[in-house]
């Protein structure tokens, strides 16, 4: 059975934005897993002083999310893409409350939620 555009799959801006986010997450994942002490000792890092094993676990989470994002991009699954928006906003809220070292990361999460939302809206209505 061949499924063409059944209203759940779109391309264009949302796929490009989601692919870029997925590639960024995979890059972060590999760097965190391979060089955890570098991540924890980076000047101004929100992970300063975090044990290597914990940094690697965070890297594994980025690996899973990056893979999830790229699979969603490949499948052009807008429901999965849309579900990332509230997830990112919740993450931003938690990170913002975690203290000033996490403020930039929280802002990044909000920016990515806005970018994903804008791209999904663009693909839907433009």
Backbone as CSV, one residue per row, in Angstrom:
resi,resn,N_x,N_y,N_z,CA_x,CA_y,CA_z,C_x,C_y,C_z
1,UNK,0.845,-1.176,0.000,0.000,0.000,0.000,0.888,1.235,0.000
2,UNK,0.696,2.084,-0.949,1.488,3.292,-1.066,0.722,4.449,-0.442
3,UNK,1.369,5.140,0.475,0.743,6.307,1.095,1.414,7.563,0.559
4,UNK,0.629,8.378,-0.036,1.137,9.677,-0.468,0.778,10.671,0.615
5,UNK,0.668,11.909,0.279,0.332,12.924,1.271,-1.088,12.701,1.789
6,UNK,-1.184,12.235,3.035,-2.503,11.988,3.627,-2.838,13.045,4.664
7,UNK,-2.171,14.164,4.608,-2.462,15.253,5.524,-1.563,15.260,6.754
8,UNK,-0.820,14.191,6.974,0.055,14.130,8.139,1.513,14.357,7.766
9,UNK,1.801,14.306,6.489,3.187,14.423,6.063,3.378,15.694,5.246
10,UNK,4.368,16.456,5.638,4.685,17.673,4.903,6.191,17.720,4.709
11,UNK,6.628,18.570,3.862,8.054,18.738,3.648,8.425,20.174,3.883
12,UNK,9.359,20.633,3.105,9.705,22.034,3.147,10.363,22.504,4.415
13,UNK,9.845,23.607,4.925,10.472,24.288,6.060,10.524,23.415,7.308
14,UNK,9.444,22.708,7.617,9.434,21.911,8.843,10.475,20.797,8.781
15,UNK,10.617,20.163,7.633,11.631,19.123,7.501,13.042,19.695,7.636
16,UNK,13.272,20.848,7.043,14.599,21.469,7.124,14.938,21.865,8.560
17,UNK,13.978,22.482,9.247,14.213,22.909,10.631,14.425,21.693,11.524
18,UNK,13.601,20.679,11.362,13.710,19.494,12.205,15.002,18.735,11.921
19,UNK,15.412,18.664,10.655,16.671,17.999,10.318,17.852,18.743,10.937
20,UNK,17.829,20.071,10.873,18.914,20.859,11.473,18.976,20.626,12.982
21,UNK,17.822,20.582,13.629,17.794,20.329,15.066,18.313,18.921,15.367
22,UNK,17.948,17.948,14.542,18.419,16.576,14.737,19.917,16.442,14.574
23,UNK,20.470,17.104,13.558,21.916,17.064,13.338,22.652,17.731,14.497
24,UNK,22.124,18.851,14.969,22.727,19.526,16.123,22.722,18.604,17.340
25,UNK,21.604,17.936,17.593,21.516,17.016,18.727,22.496,15.859,18.592
26,UNK,22.634,15.320,17.388,23.586,14.222,17.195,25.024,14.687,17.410
27,UNK,25.345,15.882,16.922,26.683,16.424,17.158,26.952,16.599,18.640
28,UNK,25.978,17.158,19.351,26.087,17.327,20.793,26.243,15.976,21.476
29,UNK,25.485,14.995,21.016,25.533,13.659,21.615,26.920,13.039,21.475
30,UNK,27.430,13.022,20.259,28.735,12.387,20.039,29.836,13.092,20.812
31,UNK,29.799,14.420,20.825,30.826,15.160,21.564,30.720,14.881,23.060
32,UNK,29.495,14.877,23.596,29.297,14.634,25.029,29.708,13.222,25.431
33,UNK,29.438,12.257,24.567,29.782,10.873,24.870,31.286,10.648,24.758
34,UNK,31.910,11.228,23.756,33.337,10.988,23.523,34.243,11.856,24.389
35,UNK,33.806,13.067,24.697,34.641,14.011,25.451,33.887,14.606,26.637
36,UNK,33.420,13.799,27.566,32.584,14.318,28.653,33.297,15.320,29.553
37,UNK,34.578,15.111,29.808,35.278,16.045,30.691,35.450,17.403,30.019
38,UNK,35.568,17.423,28.703,35.657,18.681,27.971,34.349,19.453,28.088
39,UNK,33.244,18.742,28.010,31.927,19.387,28.134,31.757,19.951,29.541
40,UNK,32.143,19.174,30.549,31.959,19.585,31.942,32.920,20.700,32.352
41,UNK,34.034,20.825,31.666,35.027,21.836,32.035,35.067,23.031,31.094
42,UNK,34.152,23.088,30.148,34.091,24.210,29.223,33.749,25.476,30.007
43,UNK,34.482,26.580,29.798,34.213,27.806,30.563,32.761,28.276,30.409
44,UNK,32.099,28.487,31.535,30.725,28.946,31.528,29.708,27.847,31.276
45,UNK,30.167,26.606,31.222,29.267,25.492,30.948,28.250,25.310,32.068
46,UNK,27.016,25.025,31.695,25.995,24.736,32.683,26.220,23.367,33.315
47,UNK,27.126,22.597,32.763,27.449,21.272,33.300,28.762,21.257,34.072
48,UNK,29.261,22.429,34.398,30.532,22.541,35.114,30.525,21.699,36.381
49,UNK,31.525,20.843,36.510,31.667,20.002,37.684,30.833,18.730,37.658
50,UNK,30.100,18.498,36.597,29.279,17.289,36.492,30.183,16.093,36.195
51,UNK,29.972,14.969,36.873,30.790,13.775,36.607,30.683,13.320,35.144
52,UNK,31.756,12.739,34.633,31.786,12.302,33.237,30.634,11.367,32.885
53,UNK,30.328,10.436,33.774,29.241,9.495,33.501,27.906,10.180,33.324
54,UNK,27.646,11.209,34.100,26.388,11.953,33.976,26.344,12.718,32.656
55,UNK,27.478,13.297,32.263,27.539,14.010,30.977,27.298,13.027,29.835
56,UNK,27.863,11.833,29.940,27.650,10.831,28.901,26.188,10.381,28.844
57,UNK,25.530,10.285,29.989,24.099,9.947,30.002,23.279,11.033,29.319
58,UNK,23.631,12.282,29.556,22.962,13.380,28.866,23.217,13.271,27.367
59,UNK,24.432,12.889,27.012,24.762,12.672,25.602,23.926,11.571,24.977
60,UNK,23.668,10.516,25.740,22.824,9.429,25.229,21.395,9.918,24.989
61,UNK,20.923,10.798,25.843,19.599,11.385,25.642,19.584,12.217,24.359
62,UNK,20.637,12.984,24.134,20.736,13.762,22.894,20.812,12.839,21.680
63,UNK,21.492,11.717,21.828,21.580,10.745,20.738,20.196,10.206,20.390
64,UNK,19.426,9.853,21.410,18.072,9.339,21.175,17.188,10.413,20.535
65,UNK,17.240,11.633,21.062,16.409,12.702,20.511,16.810,13.057,19.085
66,UNK,18.108,13.132,18.827,18.572,13.449,17.479,18.125,12.403,16.473
67,UNK,18.209,11.143,16.876,17.759,10.059,16.009,16.261,10.164,15.762
68,UNK,15.529,10.424,16.826,14.069,10.594,16.756,13.721,11.751,15.810
69,UNK,14.425,12.846,15.914,14.167,13.999,15.051,14.454,13.665,13.581
70,UNK,15.559,12.983,13.321,15.910,12.678,11.933,14.966,11.643,11.318
71,UNK,14.533,10.673,12.103,13.554,9.714,11.596,12.241,10.438,11.286
72,UNK,11.833,11.327,12.166,10.608,12.102,11.937,10.734,12.963,10.687
73,UNK,11.910,13.511,10.466,12.149,14.310,9.266,12.036,13.439,8.028
74,UNK,12.680,12.293,8.069,12.648,11.375,6.929,11.220,10.954,6.605
75,UNK,10.445,10.687,7.649,9.055,10.266,7.457,8.110,11.446,7.227
76,UNK,8.628,12.644,7.427,7.828,13.874,7.310,6.584,13.781,8.194
77,UNK,6.802,13.334,9.408,5.709,13.117,10.352,5.478,14.376,11.176
78,UNK,4.481,15.153,10.781,4.237,16.432,11.440,3.675,16.274,12.849
79,UNK,3.001,15.170,13.125,2.501,14.969,14.487,3.659,14.829,15.467
80,UNK,4.671,14.104,15.071,5.856,13.968,15.924,6.565,15.313,16.027
81,UNK,6.690,16.016,14.901,7.335,17.328,14.920,6.585,18.278,15.842
82,UNK,5.265,18.283,15.750,4.465,19.180,16.594,4.587,18.807,18.070
83,UNK,4.744,17.531,18.361,4.864,17.120,19.763,6.164,17.605,20.398
84,UNK,7.133,17.966,19.577,8.403,18.464,20.125,8.247,19.869,20.708
85,UNK,7.252,20.610,20.240,7.089,21.997,20.687,6.764,22.073,22.178
86,UNK,5.706,21.415,22.662,5.463,21.487,24.110,6.593,20.857,24.926
87,UNK,7.213,19.815,24.391,8.332,19.186,25.104,9.477,20.168,25.304
88,UNK,9.790,20.924,24.277,10.861,21.915,24.376,10.483,23.034,25.339
89,UNK,9.225,23.435,25.349,8.797,24.496,26.256,8.853,24.025,27.714
90,UNK,8.482,22.791,27.970,8.598,22.242,29.321,10.069,22.163,29.719
91,UNK,10.916,21.701,28.803,12.354,21.636,29.081,12.901,23.030,29.392
92,UNK,12.478,24.020,28.633,12.939,25.395,28.866,12.529,25.881,30.246
93,UNK,11.307,25.585,30.640,10.817,25.994,31.957,11.644,25.347,33.068
94,UNK,11.879,24.051,32.945,12.672,23.332,33.956,14.096,23.874,34.002
95,UNK,14.696,24.090,32.840,16.071,24.594,32.795,16.166,26.008,33.353
96,UNK,15.205,26.845,33.018,15.215,28.226,33.522,15.161,28.245,35.046
97,UNK,14.347,27.376,35.614,14.220,27.310,37.071,15.441,26.684,37.740
98,UNK,16.288,26.000,36.953,17.462,25.331,37.506,18.582,26.306,37.869
99,UNK,18.467,27.538,37.458,19.464,28.530,37.829,20.055,29.253,36.644
100,UNK,20.862,30.281,36.932,21.371,31.153,35.870,22.268,30.460,34.850
101,UNK,22.943,29.381,35.242,23.802,28.683,34.281,22.996,28.013,33.176
102,UNK,21.724,27.778,33.422,20.883,27.100,32.448,20.025,28.075,31.638
103,UNK,20.127,29.364,31.893,19.278,30.355,31.213,19.494,30.361,29.696
104,UNK,20.738,30.267,29.254,21.001,30.265,27.813,20.451,29.007,27.149
105,UNK,20.575,27.885,27.827,20.036,26.644,27.288,18.519,26.716,27.222
106,UNK,17.899,27.302,28.249,16.448,27.477,28.245,16.015,28.373,27.080
107,UNK,16.756,29.441,26.852,16.442,30.346,25.736,16.587,29.630,24.399
108,UNK,17.596,28.782,24.274,17.790,27.995,23.062,16.597,27.070,22.831
109,UNK,16.110,26.426,23.884,14.952,25.540,23.769,13.719,26.308,23.299
110,UNK,13.507,27.487,23.843,12.373,28.316,23.420,12.532,28.701,21.949
111,UNK,13.730,29.100,21.563,13.982,29.478,20.164,13.712,28.309,19.222
112,UNK,14.113,27.106,19.606,13.875,25.939,18.757,12.390,25.581,18.701
113,UNK,11.677,25.777,19.802,10.225,25.543,19.793,9.538,26.531,18.859
114,UNK,9.973,27.774,18.897,9.406,28.802,18.015,9.727,28.491,16.557
115,UNK,10.978,28.095,16.288,11.383,27.764,14.914,10.567,26.585,14.380
116,UNK,10.394,25.548,15.201,9.615,24.387,14.769,8.153,24.777,14.533
117,UNK,7.593,25.564,15.437,6.198,26.010,15.283,6.024,26.826,14.012
118,UNK,6.913,27.777,13.804,6.824,28.637,12.622,6.938,27.813,11.339
119,UNK,7.856,26.853,11.323,8.038,26.019,10.128,6.805,25.153,9.869
120,UNK,6.236,24.598,10.928,5.029,23.774,10.762,3.849,24.614,10.245
121,UNK,3.709,25.818,10.790,2.650,26.722,10.338,2.880,27.122,8.878
122,UNK,4.124,27.436,8.562,4.468,27.810,7.190,4.086,26.701,6.204
123,UNK,4.486,25.477,6.532,4.191,24.361,5.639,2.687,24.087,5.534
124,UNK,1.983,24.338,6.571,0.542,24.056,6.589,-0.253,25.089,5.783
125,UNK,0.118,26.358,5.917,-0.720,27.416,5.339,-0.109,28.175,4.174
126,UNK,1.164,28.030,3.919,1.780,28.807,2.840,1.920,27.988,1.576
